[in-house]
C-alpha cells in the first residue's frame, strides 16, 4: 500500500484536480479493502477484487486509484443509485462489504474547522483526519456475481437479429424466439434521428 499523500497525488493526476470527493473516495476505498483484509488491492490482490460504485462523481475516480478496479478490466461495476457508496467484493473469499459515506460527515467538518470558509477546503481537511467510523457506515453483504460479469470472462458473442450488432457477456434478450440486443428490446438510452 502507498502512503495517503501518494494516493492523493495519484487521484489528482487521474481526476484532474483534488477535492473533498476525491479525499472521501480514497478514504472509502482504503477502509473497504482494510475491512476485507487486502494488503495490495491494485497489485498482488488485484484479481481478487471487484468493486461496485453507486455514483458517477469524484469519489469514484479516487476509488479506482486505490483498488485498481477499472471498467475496461471488468473489475469496476457502476450502479447509478446516486449514493456515495461502494461495495468491495473479495472473489477469493466470497466476502463483500458495502461502505457508505455518512450524511453527518459534512456537518462534522463544519464543527471541526469553522474557521475555514471554503466548504471544499474544510471538508478536504476534515475528511483526511476523521476516523473511519465518523466518515462511514459499513455492512457485510452478499453479492452474486455471475461468471459473465467476472474479469477475464470469455463467452459466446451473439448478433442481434434486428440491428445486426454484436452482443457480448450474455447481455442479449430473447423475445418471441428472436435474439435482441437490449436497445432493440426497448432499453435504449438513446433515440435514433431520422436520416
C-alpha positions in Angstrom: 0.0 0.0 0.0 1.1 3.5 -0.6 1.0 6.5 1.7 -2.2 8.6 1.8 -0.3 11.5 0.2 0.9 9.3 -2.6 -2.8 8.2 -3.2 -3.8 11.9 -3.2 -1.2 12.7 -5.9 -2.3 9.8 -8.0 -6.0 10.8 -7.6 -5.3 14.4 -8.6 -3.4 13.2 -11.7 -6.2 10.7 -12.7 -9.1 13.1 -12.0 -7.6 16.4 -13.0 -7.9 18.1 -9.6 -8.2 17.3 -5.9 -11.4 17.9 -4.0 -13.3 16.7 -1.0 -15.0 14.0 -3.1 -11.6 12.6 -4.0 -10.4 12.6 -0.4 -13.6 10.8 0.6 -13.3 8.3 -2.2 -9.7 7.5 -1.3 -10.7 7.0 2.4 -13.7 4.9 1.4 -11.6 2.6 -0.7 -8.9 2.3 1.9 -11.5 1.4 4.5 -13.2 -1.1 2.3 -10.0 -3.0 1.4 -8.9 -2.9 5.0 -12.1 -4.4 6.2 -11.6 -7.2 3.6 -8.0 -7.7 4.7 -6.5 -6.9 1.3 -3.0 -5.6 1.6 -2.3 -4.7 -2.0 -5.6 -4.3 -3.9 -4.1 -2.7 -7.1 -1.1 -5.1 -7.0 -0.8 -8.7 -5.9 -4.5 -8.8 -4.8 -5.9 -7.2 -8.0 -7.5 -10.3 -9.4 -9.4 -10.9 -6.2 -11.3 -7.6 -6.1 -14.4 -6.4 -7.9 -15.9 -3.1 -6.8 -19.4 -1.7 -7.3 -19.7 2.1 -7.2 -23.1 3.8 -6.8 -22.3 7.3 -8.1 -20.6 8.8 -11.1 -18.8 11.6 -9.2 -15.3 12.5 -8.0 -15.2 9.8 -5.3 -15.5 7.0 -7.9 -12.3 8.1 -9.7 -10.5 8.0 -6.3 -11.8 4.6 -5.6 -10.3 3.3 -8.8 -6.9 4.7 -7.8 -6.8 2.6 -4.5 -8.4 -0.5 -5.8 -7.0 -0.7 -9.3 -10.6 -1.7 -10.4 -11.4 -0.3 -13.9 -14.5 -0.6 -16.1 -12.3 -1.8 -19.0 -10.9 -4.6 -16.9 -14.5 -5.6 -15.8 -13.5 -5.2 -12.2 -15.4 -1.9 -11.7 -19.2 -2.1 -11.8 -21.4 1.0 -11.9 -24.9 1.1 -10.5 -26.4 4.5 -10.7 -28.1 4.8 -7.3 -26.8 8.4 -6.7 -25.2 7.4 -3.4 -21.7 8.0 -2.2 -21.3 4.3 -1.6 -19.3 1.4 -2.8 -19.2 -2.4 -2.3 -15.9 -4.1 -2.3 -16.0 -7.8 -3.2 -13.2 -10.3 -2.5 -13.7 -13.1 -5.1 -11.3 -15.4 -3.3 -13.1 -15.5 0.0 -16.6 -14.7 -1.4 -16.9 -11.8 1.1 -18.2 -8.3 0.4 -18.6 -5.1 2.4 -20.7 -2.1 1.4 -19.3 1.2 2.6 -21.5 4.4 2.7 -20.4 8.0 3.4 -22.3 9.3 6.4 -24.5 12.3 5.9 -23.2 13.7 9.2 -19.7 14.0 7.8 -20.3 17.4 6.2 -21.7 18.8 9.5 -18.8 17.3 11.4 -16.3 19.0 9.0 -18.0 22.4 9.8 -17.7 21.6 13.5 -14.0 20.7 13.3 -12.9 23.6 11.1 -15.4 26.5 11.4 -12.5 28.9 10.6 -12.2 27.6 7.1 -14.7 29.5 5.0 -14.3 27.4 1.8 -16.5 24.4 2.1 -14.3 22.2 -0.1 -11.1 23.1 1.8 -13.0 22.5 5.1 -14.2 19.1 4.0 -10.9 18.0 2.5 -9.1 18.8 5.7 -11.7 17.1 7.9 -12.0 14.0 5.7 -8.2 13.5 5.8 -8.4 13.4 9.7 -11.7 12.0 10.8 -11.8 8.4 12.0 -13.3 5.8 9.5 -16.2 5.3 11.9 -17.1 9.0 11.7 -17.0 9.1 7.9 -18.6 5.8 7.0 -21.1 3.2 7.8 -20.3 -0.4 6.6 -22.3 -3.5 6.3 -21.3 -7.0 5.3 -23.3 -8.1 2.3 -23.6 -10.9 -0.3 -23.1 -10.0 -3.9 -23.8 -12.6 -6.5 -21.5 -12.2 -9.5 -22.2 -14.5 -12.4 -19.4 -15.8 -14.5 -20.4 -13.5 -17.3 -19.6 -10.5 -15.1 -16.2 -11.6 -13.9 -13.0 -10.1 -15.2 -11.5 -12.3 -17.9 -14.8 -13.9 -18.9 -14.8 -15.2 -22.5 -18.2 -16.2 -23.6 -20.0 -16.6 -26.9 -20.8 -13.5 -28.9 -24.3 -13.3 -30.5 -25.7 -11.0 -33.0 -29.0 -9.0 -32.6 -31.5 -10.2 -35.2 -32.9 -6.7 -35.5 -30.0 -4.3 -35.8 -27.2 -6.8 -36.6 -24.9 -5.5 -33.8 -22.8 -8.0 -31.8 -23.6 -8.6 -28.1 -21.1 -9.8 -25.5 -21.3 -11.2 -22.0 -24.8 -12.7 -22.2 -26.5 -9.3 -22.4 -28.9 -10.4 -25.1 -32.7 -10.5 -24.6 -34.7 -13.4 -26.1 -38.2 -12.4 -27.1 -40.7 -14.3 -29.3 -37.9 -16.6 -30.5 -35.6 -13.8 -31.5 -32.2 -12.8 -30.1 -32.2 -9.0 -29.5 -29.8 -6.5 -28.0 -31.1 -4.5 -25.1 -31.6 -1.4 -27.3 -33.8 -3.2 -29.8 -35.7 -4.8 -26.8 -36.7 -1.4 -25.7 -34.0 -0.5 -23.2 -32.4 2.3 -25.3 -30.9 5.3 -23.6 -30.8 7.0 -27.0 -33.3 7.7 -29.7 -32.4 7.4 -33.4 -32.6 10.6 -35.5 -34.3 10.3 -38.9 -31.8 10.4 -41.8 
